[in-house]
Amino acid sequence: MQIGDLVYLRPKNLRDEEELIGLLVDMEQVGQAKIDSTILYDVLLTETNEVITISDIYFEIWRIE
């Protein structure tokens, strides 16, 4: 994924199949190794026009083709 891509977001822990659509504004890997690192994504949500920061630990995120 690259900055500027449209993405789907879905919380991993909810049974609801609610998916959000947003624009990827920024992403940053935090942590020191592959074992204990995560990626933070800043996403501009299309429904609310607000920027949220999410983690790949709690959300599935994939690019809209």
PDB file of N, CA, C and O in Angstrom:
ATOM      1  N   MET A   1       0.836  -1.183   0.000  1.00  0.00           N
ATOM      2  CA  MET A   1       0.000   0.000   0.000  1.00  0.00           C
ATOM      3  C   MET A   1       0.874   1.236   0.000  1.00  0.00           C
ATOM      4  O   MET A   1       1.995   1.233   0.507  1.00  0.00           O
ATOM      5  N   GLN A   2       0.334   2.287  -0.579  1.00  0.00           N
ATOM      6  CA  GLN A   2       1.051   3.546  -0.655  1.00  0.00           C
ATOM      7  C   GLN A   2       0.140   4.679  -0.184  1.00  0.00           C
ATOM      8  O   GLN A   2      -1.085   4.554  -0.181  1.00  0.00           O
ATOM      9  N   ILE A   3       0.760   5.773   0.209  1.00  0.00           N
ATOM     10  CA  ILE A   3       0.019   6.968   0.585  1.00  0.00           C
ATOM     11  C   ILE A   3      -0.855   7.379  -0.602  1.00  0.00           C
ATOM     12  O   ILE A   3      -0.386   7.413  -1.740  1.00  0.00           O
ATOM     13  N   GLY A   4      -2.119   7.688  -0.335  1.00  0.00           N
ATOM     14  CA  GLY A   4      -3.035   8.091  -1.388  1.00  0.00           C
ATOM     15  C   GLY A   4      -3.946   6.980  -1.884  1.00  0.00           C
ATOM     16  O   GLY A   4      -4.853   7.238  -2.674  1.00  0.00           O
ATOM     17  N   ASP A   5      -3.720   5.742  -1.433  1.00  0.00           N
ATOM     18  CA  ASP A   5      -4.576   4.622  -1.834  1.00  0.00           C
ATOM     19  C   ASP A   5      -5.907   4.666  -1.087  1.00  0.00           C
ATOM     20  O   ASP A   5      -5.962   5.068   0.075  1.00  0.00           O
ATOM     21  N   LEU A   6      -6.976   4.251  -1.761  1.00  0.00           N
ATOM     22  CA  LEU A   6      -8.247   4.019  -1.092  1.00  0.00           C
ATOM     23  C   LEU A   6      -8.172   2.651  -0.431  1.00  0.00           C
ATOM     24  O   LEU A   6      -7.688   1.692  -1.033  1.00  0.00           O
ATOM     25  N   VAL A   7      -8.652   2.560   0.812  1.00  0.00           N
ATOM     26  CA  VAL A   7      -8.535   1.314   1.569  1.00  0.00           C
ATOM     27  C   VAL A   7      -9.858   0.952   2.240  1.00  0.00           C
ATOM     28  O   VAL A   7     -10.676   1.815   2.558  1.00  0.00           O
ATOM     29  N   TYR A   8     -10.039  -0.354   2.443  1.00  0.00           N
ATOM     30  CA  TYR A   8     -11.103  -0.885   3.282  1.00  0.00           C
ATOM     31  C   TYR A   8     -10.528  -1.113   4.663  1.00  0.00           C
ATOM     32  O   TYR A   8      -9.369  -1.505   4.796  1.00  0.00           O
ATOM     33  N   LEU A   9     -11.331  -0.871   5.700  1.00  0.00           N
ATOM     34  CA  LEU A   9     -10.941  -1.145   7.080  1.00  0.00           C
ATOM     35  C   LEU A   9     -12.016  -2.014   7.719  1.00  0.00           C
ATOM     36  O   LEU A   9     -13.209  -1.788   7.518  1.00  0.00           O
ATOM     37  N   ARG A  10     -11.585  -3.007   8.490  1.00  0.00           N
ATOM     38  CA  ARG A  10     -12.540  -3.833   9.225  1.00  0.00           C
ATOM     39  C   ARG A  10     -11.918  -4.192  10.568  1.00  0.00           C
ATOM     40  O   ARG A  10     -10.816  -4.739  10.611  1.00  0.00           O
ATOM     41  N   PRO A  11     -12.615  -3.890  11.671  1.00  0.00           N
ATOM     42  CA  PRO A  11     -12.100  -4.287  12.989  1.00  0.00           C
ATOM     43  C   PRO A  11     -11.993  -5.799  13.077  1.00  0.00           C
ATOM     44  O   PRO A  11     -12.892  -6.512  12.632  1.00  0.00           O
ATOM     45  N   LYS A  12     -10.897  -6.296  13.650  1.00  0.00           N
ATOM     46  CA  LYS A  12     -10.669  -7.737  13.741  1.00  0.00           C
ATOM     47  C   LYS A  12     -11.524  -8.396  14.819  1.00  0.00           C
ATOM     48  O   LYS A  12     -11.898  -9.560  14.673  1.00  0.00           O
ATOM     49  N   ASN A  13     -11.840  -7.686  15.891  1.00  0.00           N
ATOM     50  CA  ASN A  13     -12.500  -8.322  17.020  1.00  0.00           C
ATOM     51  C   ASN A  13     -14.023  -8.239  16.971  1.00  0.00           C
ATOM     52  O   ASN A  13     -14.676  -8.813  17.843  1.00  0.00           O
ATOM     53  N   LEU A  14     -14.617  -7.562  16.007  1.00  0.00           N
ATOM     54  CA  LEU A  14     -16.067  -7.471  15.934  1.00  0.00           C
ATOM     55  C   LEU A  14     -16.613  -8.533  15.000  1.00  0.00           C
ATOM     56  O   LEU A  14     -16.020  -8.828  13.962  1.00  0.00           O
ATOM     57  N   ARG A  15     -17.725  -9.095  15.367  1.00  0.00           N
ATOM     58  CA  ARG A  15     -18.357 -10.085  14.501  1.00  0.00           C
ATOM     59  C   ARG A  15     -19.141  -9.400  13.389  1.00  0.00           C
ATOM     60  O   ARG A  15     -19.451 -10.009  12.365  1.00  0.00           O
ATOM     61  N   ASP A  16     -19.453  -8.137  13.603  1.00  0.00           N
ATOM     62  CA  ASP A  16     -20.130  -7.367  12.558  1.00  0.00           C
ATOM     63  C   ASP A  16     -19.240  -7.307  11.324  1.00  0.00           C
ATOM     64  O   ASP A  16     -18.018  -7.206  11.432  1.00  0.00           O
ATOM     65  N   GLU A  17     -19.842  -7.370  10.187  1.00  0.00           N
ATOM     66  CA  GLU A  17     -19.082  -7.259   8.943  1.00  0.00           C
ATOM     67  C   GLU A  17     -19.020  -5.809   8.475  1.00  0.00           C
ATOM     68  O   GLU A  17     -19.006  -5.535   7.275  1.00  0.00           O
ATOM     69  N   GLU A  18     -18.983  -4.894   9.425  1.00  0.00           N
ATOM     70  CA  GLU A  18     -18.919  -3.480   9.081  1.00  0.00           C
ATOM     71  C   GLU A  18     -17.552  -3.148   8.499  1.00  0.00           C
ATOM     72  O   GLU A  18     -16.519  -3.387   9.125  1.00  0.00           O
ATOM     73  N   GLU A  19     -17.564  -2.602   7.307  1.00  0.00           N
ATOM     74  CA  GLU A  19     -16.331  -2.182   6.658  1.00  0.00           C
ATOM     75  C   GLU A  19     -16.394  -0.680   6.433  1.00  0.00           C
ATOM     76  O   GLU A  19     -17.436  -0.140   6.061  1.00  0.00           O
ATOM     77  N   LEU A  20     -15.287  -0.021   6.658  1.00  0.00           N
ATOM     78  CA  LEU A  20     -15.178   1.410   6.421  1.00  0.00           C
ATOM     79  C   LEU A  20     -14.297   1.626   5.205  1.00  0.00           C
ATOM     80  O   LEU A  20     -13.450   0.790   4.890  1.00  0.00           O
ATOM     81  N   ILE A  21     -14.492   2.726   4.532  1.00  0.00           N
ATOM     82  CA  ILE A  21     -13.658   3.088   3.392  1.00  0.00           C
ATOM     83  C   ILE A  21     -12.977   4.400   3.726  1.00  0.00           C
ATOM     84  O   ILE A  21     -13.591   5.306   4.289  1.00  0.00           O
ATOM     85  N   GLY A  22     -11.698   4.497   3.373  1.00  0.00           N
ATOM     86  CA  GLY A  22     -10.961   5.709   3.655  1.00  0.00           C
ATOM     87  C   GLY A  22      -9.793   5.901   2.705  1.00  0.00           C
ATOM     88  O   GLY A  22      -9.501   5.054   1.861  1.00  0.00           O
ATOM     89  N   LEU A  23      -9.138   7.034   2.868  1.00  0.00           N
ATOM     90  CA  LEU A  23      -7.962   7.387   2.083  1.00  0.00           C
ATOM     91  C   LEU A  23      -6.748   7.300   2.985  1.00  0.00           C
ATOM     92  O   LEU A  23      -6.722   7.915   4.051  1.00  0.00           O
ATOM     93  N   LEU A  24      -5.746   6.546   2.574  1.00  0.00           N
ATOM     94  CA  LEU A  24      -4.535   6.386   3.367  1.00  0.00           C
ATOM     95  C   LEU A  24      -3.711   7.668   3.292  1.00  0.00           C
ATOM     96  O   LEU A  24      -3.248   8.062   2.222  1.00  0.00           O
ATOM     97  N   VAL A  25      -3.536   8.311   4.444  1.00  0.00           N
ATOM     98  CA  VAL A  25      -2.839   9.596   4.515  1.00  0.00           C
ATOM     99  C   VAL A  25      -1.376   9.410   4.905  1.00  0.00           C
ATOM    100  O   VAL A  25      -0.496  10.093   4.379  1.00  0.00           O
ATOM    101  N   ASP A  26      -1.118   8.478   5.834  1.00  0.00           N
ATOM    102  CA  ASP A  26       0.251   8.254   6.298  1.00  0.00           C
ATOM    103  C   ASP A  26       0.327   6.851   6.899  1.00  0.00           C
ATOM    104  O   ASP A  26      -0.678   6.315   7.365  1.00  0.00           O
ATOM    105  N   MET A  27       1.509   6.270   6.884  1.00  0.00           N
ATOM    106  CA  MET A  27       1.725   4.994   7.571  1.00  0.00           C
ATOM    107  C   MET A  27       3.144   4.962   8.104  1.00  0.00           C
ATOM    108  O   MET A  27       4.072   5.492   7.494  1.00  0.00           O
ATOM    109  N   GLU A  28       3.291   4.320   9.271  1.00  0.00           N
ATOM    110  CA  GLU A  28       4.584   4.291   9.940  1.00  0.00           C
ATOM    111  C   GLU A  28       4.730   2.977  10.692  1.00  0.00           C
ATOM    112  O   GLU A  28       3.820   2.560  11.408  1.00  0.00           O
ATOM    113  N   GLN A  29       5.873   2.330  10.529  1.00  0.00           N
ATOM    114  CA  GLN A  29       6.160   1.110  11.280  1.00  0.00           C
ATOM    115  C   GLN A  29       6.797   1.515  12.596  1.00  0.00           C
ATOM    116  O   GLN A  29       7.749   2.294  12.619  1.00  0.00           O
ATOM    117  N   VAL A  30       6.271   0.987  13.688  1.00  0.00           N
ATOM    118  CA  VAL A  30       6.830   1.245  15.011  1.00  0.00           C
ATOM    119  C   VAL A  30       7.268  -0.070  15.622  1.00  0.00           C
ATOM    120  O   VAL A  30       6.645  -1.105  15.385  1.00  0.00           O
ATOM    121  N   GLY A  31       8.308  -0.041  16.389  1.00  0.00           N
ATOM    122  CA  GLY A  31       8.890  -1.243  16.974  1.00  0.00           C
ATOM    123  C   GLY A  31      10.252  -1.489  16.363  1.00  0.00           C
ATOM    124  O   GLY A  31      10.648  -0.834  15.399  1.00  0.00           O
ATOM    125  N   GLN A  32      10.961  -2.445  16.940  1.00  0.00           N
ATOM    126  CA  GLN A  32      12.337  -2.649  16.518  1.00  0.00           C
ATOM    127  C   GLN A  32      12.566  -3.881  15.665  1.00  0.00           C
ATOM    128  O   GLN A  32      13.545  -3.939  14.922  1.00  0.00           O
ATOM    129  N   ALA A  33      11.704  -4.846  15.752  1.00  0.00           N
ATOM    130  CA  ALA A  33      11.911  -6.082  14.994  1.00  0.00           C
ATOM    131  C   ALA A  33      10.578  -6.547  14.417  1.00  0.00           C
ATOM    132  O   ALA A  33       9.519  -6.054  14.805  1.00  0.00           O
ATOM    133  N   LYS A  34      10.637  -7.485  13.501  1.00  0.00           N
ATOM    134  CA  LYS A  34       9.400  -8.004  12.910  1.00  0.00           C
ATOM    135  C   LYS A  34       8.509  -8.665  13.949  1.00  0.00           C
ATOM    136  O   LYS A  34       7.287  -8.678  13.802  1.00  0.00           O
ATOM    137  N   ILE A  35       9.103  -9.206  14.979  1.00  0.00           N
ATOM    138  CA  ILE A  35       8.327  -9.905  16.010  1.00  0.00           C
ATOM    139  C   ILE A  35       7.492  -8.929  16.835  1.00  0.00           C
ATOM    140  O   ILE A  35       6.335  -9.220  17.138  1.00  0.00           O
ATOM    141  N   ASP A  36       8.047  -7.791  17.200  1.00  0.00           N
ATOM    142  CA  ASP A  36       7.328  -6.872  18.086  1.00  0.00           C
ATOM    143  C   ASP A  36       7.005  -5.535  17.424  1.00  0.00           C
ATOM    144  O   ASP A  36       6.822  -4.539  18.124  1.00  0.00           O
ATOM    145  N   SER A  37       6.933  -5.489  16.114  1.00  0.00           N
ATOM    146  CA  SER A  37       6.600  -4.226  15.455  1.00  0.00           C
ATOM    147  C   SER A  37       5.169  -4.267  14.927  1.00  0.00           C
ATOM    148  O   SER A  37       4.582  -5.334  14.751  1.00  0.00           O
ATOM    149  N   THR A  38       4.634  -3.099  14.686  1.00  0.00           N
ATOM    150  CA  THR A  38       3.305  -2.953  14.116  1.00  0.00           C
ATOM    151  C   THR A  38       3.327  -1.763  13.165  1.00  0.00           C
ATOM    152  O   THR A  38       4.263  -0.964  13.176  1.00  0.00           O
ATOM    153  N   ILE A  39       2.314  -1.657  12.365  1.00  0.00           N
ATOM    154  CA  ILE A  39       2.206  -0.525  11.449  1.00  0.00           C
ATOM    155  C   ILE A  39       1.013   0.314  11.862  1.00  0.00           C
ATOM    156  O   ILE A  39      -0.088  -0.199  12.060  1.00  0.00           O
ATOM    157  N   LEU A  40       1.247   1.614  11.989  1.00  0.00           N
ATOM    158  CA  LEU A  40       0.176   2.563  12.270  1.00  0.00           C
ATOM    159  C   LEU A  40      -0.219   3.237  10.977  1.00  0.00           C
ATOM    160  O   LEU A  40       0.636   3.660  10.198  1.00  0.00           O
ATOM    161  N   TYR A  41      -1.521   3.337  10.748  1.00  0.00           N
ATOM    162  CA  TYR A  41      -2.058   3.956   9.543  1.00  0.00           C
ATOM    163  C   TYR A  41      -2.901   5.160   9.932  1.00  0.00           C
ATOM    164  O   TYR A  41      -3.746   5.062  10.822  1.00  0.00           O
ATOM    165  N   ASP A  42      -2.683   6.294   9.277  1.00  0.00           N
ATOM    166  CA  ASP A  42      -3.571   7.448   9.394  1.00  0.00           C
ATOM    167  C   ASP A  42      -4.491   7.399   8.188  1.00  0.00           C
ATOM    168  O   ASP A  42      -4.035   7.404   7.044  1.00  0.00           O
ATOM    169  N   VAL A  43      -5.796   7.350   8.452  1.00  0.00           N
ATOM    170  CA  VAL A  43      -6.776   7.177   7.393  1.00  0.00           C
ATOM    171  C   VAL A  43      -7.837   8.265   7.494  1.00  0.00           C
ATOM    172  O   VAL A  43      -8.388   8.506   8.569  1.00  0.00           O
ATOM    173  N   LEU A  44      -8.121   8.920   6.373  1.00  0.00           N
ATOM    174  CA  LEU A  44      -9.207   9.890   6.283  1.00  0.00           C
ATOM    175  C   LEU A  44     -10.466   9.120   5.922  1.00  0.00           C
ATOM    176  O   LEU A  44     -10.575   8.592   4.815  1.00  0.00           O
ATOM    177  N   LEU A  45     -11.422   9.051   6.850  1.00  0.00           N
ATOM    178  CA  LEU A  45     -12.650   8.298   6.627  1.00  0.00           C
ATOM    179  C   LEU A  45     -13.574   9.057   5.690  1.00  0.00           C
ATOM    180  O   LEU A  45     -13.714  10.275   5.805  1.00  0.00           O
ATOM    181  N   THR A  46     -14.200   8.350   4.768  1.00  0.00           N
ATOM    182  CA  THR A  46     -15.083   9.001   3.795  1.00  0.00           C
ATOM    183  C   THR A  46     -16.420   9.377   4.411  1.00  0.00           C
ATOM    184  O   THR A  46     -17.033  10.358   3.990  1.00  0.00           O
ATOM    185  N   GLU A  47     -16.890   8.618   5.405  1.00  0.00           N
ATOM    186  CA  GLU A  47     -18.200   8.871   5.991  1.00  0.00           C
ATOM    187  C   GLU A  47     -18.226  10.095   6.893  1.00  0.00           C
ATOM    188  O   GLU A  47     -19.217  10.825   6.917  1.00  0.00           O
ATOM    189  N   THR A  48     -17.147  10.328   7.633  1.00  0.00           N
ATOM    190  CA  THR A  48     -17.152  11.390   8.649  1.00  0.00           C
ATOM    191  C   THR A  48     -16.164  12.515   8.376  1.00  0.00           C
ATOM    192  O   THR A  48     -16.165  13.519   9.087  1.00  0.00           O
ATOM    193  N   ASN A  49     -15.329  12.365   7.366  1.00  0.00           N
ATOM    194  CA  ASN A  49     -14.300  13.366   7.045  1.00  0.00           C
ATOM    195  C   ASN A  49     -13.360  13.646   8.213  1.00  0.00           C
ATOM    196  O   ASN A  49     -12.939  14.785   8.413  1.00  0.00           O
ATOM    197  N   GLU A  50     -13.034  12.617   8.981  1.00  0.00           N
ATOM    198  CA  GLU A  50     -12.075  12.768  10.064  1.00  0.00           C
ATOM    199  C   GLU A  50     -10.917  11.806   9.846  1.00  0.00           C
ATOM    200  O   GLU A  50     -11.085  10.744   9.246  1.00  0.00           O
ATOM    201  N   VAL A  51      -9.746  12.185  10.336  1.00  0.00           N
ATOM    202  CA  VAL A  51      -8.554  11.341  10.231  1.00  0.00           C
ATOM    203  C   VAL A  51      -8.432  10.538  11.521  1.00  0.00           C
ATOM    204  O   VAL A  51      -8.461  11.095  12.619  1.00  0.00           O
ATOM    205  N   ILE A  52      -8.295   9.221  11.371  1.00  0.00           N
ATOM    206  CA  ILE A  52      -8.087   8.354  12.527  1.00  0.00           C
ATOM    207  C   ILE A  52      -6.774   7.604  12.339  1.00  0.00           C
ATOM    208  O   ILE A  52      -6.319   7.387  11.216  1.00  0.00           O
ATOM    209  N   THR A  53      -6.184   7.218  13.447  1.00  0.00           N
ATOM    210  CA  THR A  53      -4.978   6.392  13.421  1.00  0.00           C
ATOM    211  C   THR A  53      -5.372   5.003  13.889  1.00  0.00           C
ATOM    212  O   THR A  53      -5.953   4.838  14.961  1.00  0.00           O
ATOM    213  N   ILE A  54      -5.050   4.002  13.072  1.00  0.00           N
ATOM    214  CA  ILE A  54      -5.373   2.623  13.413  1.00  0.00           C
ATOM    215  C   ILE A  54      -4.110   1.780  13.353  1.00  0.00           C
ATOM    216  O   ILE A  54      -3.095   2.183  12.785  1.00  0.00           O
ATOM    217  N   SER A  55      -4.197   0.608  13.949  1.00  0.00           N
ATOM    218  CA  SER A  55      -3.067  -0.318  13.974  1.00  0.00           C
ATOM    219  C   SER A  55      -3.451  -1.606  13.269  1.00  0.00           C
ATOM    220  O   SER A  55      -4.618  -1.997  13.273  1.00  0.00           O
ATOM    221  N   ASP A  56      -2.472  -2.267  12.661  1.00  0.00           N
ATOM    222  CA  ASP A  56      -2.748  -3.551  12.022  1.00  0.00           C
ATOM    223  C   ASP A  56      -2.983  -4.657  13.051  1.00  0.00           C
ATOM    224  O   ASP A  56      -3.342  -5.776  12.684  1.00  0.00           O
ATOM    225  N   ILE A  57      -2.786  -4.359  14.320  1.00  0.00           N
ATOM    226  CA  ILE A  57      -3.088  -5.328  15.372  1.00  0.00           C
ATOM    227  C   ILE A  57      -4.598  -5.476  15.528  1.00  0.00           C
ATOM    228  O   ILE A  57      -5.095  -6.585  15.726  1.00  0.00           O
ATOM    229  N   TYR A  58      -5.331  -4.368  15.439  1.00  0.00           N
ATOM    230  CA  TYR A  58      -6.769  -4.373  15.703  1.00  0.00           C
ATOM    231  C   TYR A  58      -7.636  -4.277  14.450  1.00  0.00           C
ATOM    232  O   TYR A  58      -8.841  -4.524  14.515  1.00  0.00           O
ATOM    233  N   PHE A  59      -7.047  -3.926  13.325  1.00  0.00           N
ATOM    234  CA  PHE A  59      -7.818  -3.749  12.098  1.00  0.00           C
ATOM    235  C   PHE A  59      -7.207  -4.534  10.949  1.00  0.00           C
ATOM    236  O   PHE A  59      -5.987  -4.655  10.839  1.00  0.00           O
ATOM    237  N   GLU A  60      -8.065  -5.059  10.102  1.00  0.00           N
ATOM    238  CA  GLU A  60      -7.627  -5.561   8.809  1.00  0.00           C
ATOM    239  C   GLU A  60      -7.723  -4.382   7.862  1.00  0.00           C
ATOM    240  O   GLU A  60      -8.717  -3.655   7.870  1.00  0.00           O
ATOM    241  N   ILE A  61      -6.716  -4.191   7.060  1.00  0.00           N
ATOM    242  CA  ILE A  61      -6.710  -3.072   6.114  1.00  0.00           C
ATOM    243  C   ILE A  61      -6.182  -3.592   4.785  1.00  0.00           C
ATOM    244  O   ILE A  61      -5.157  -4.272   4.735  1.00  0.00           O
ATOM    245  N   TRP A  62      -6.888  -3.267   3.714  1.00  0.00           N
ATOM    246  CA  TRP A  62      -6.419  -3.684   2.398  1.00  0.00           C
ATOM    247  C   TRP A  62      -6.826  -2.650   1.366  1.00  0.00           C
ATOM    248  O   TRP A  62      -7.816  -1.936   1.527  1.00  0.00           O
ATOM    249  N   ARG A  63      -6.045  -2.589   0.315  1.00  0.00           N
ATOM    250  CA  ARG A  63      -6.201  -1.590  -0.732  1.00  0.00           C
ATOM    251  C   ARG A  63      -7.364  -1.934  -1.659  1.00  0.00           C
ATOM    252  O   ARG A  63      -7.574  -3.098  -2.003  1.00  0.00           O
ATOM    253  N   ILE A  64      -8.113  -0.914  -2.057  1.00  0.00           N
ATOM    254  CA  ILE A  64      -9.182  -1.091  -3.024  1.00  0.00           C
ATOM    255  C   ILE A  64      -8.543  -1.093  -4.398  1.00  0.00           C
ATOM    256  O   ILE A  64      -7.814  -0.165  -4.747  1.00  0.00           O
ATOM    257  N   GLU A  65      -8.805  -2.112  -5.168  1.00  0.00           N
ATOM    258  CA  GLU A  65      -8.194  -2.234  -6.494  1.00  0.00           C
ATOM    259  C   GLU A  65      -9.001  -1.514  -7.544  1.00  0.00           C
ATOM    260  O   GLU A  65      -8.629  -1.516  -8.717  1.00  0.00           O
TER     261      GLU A  65
END
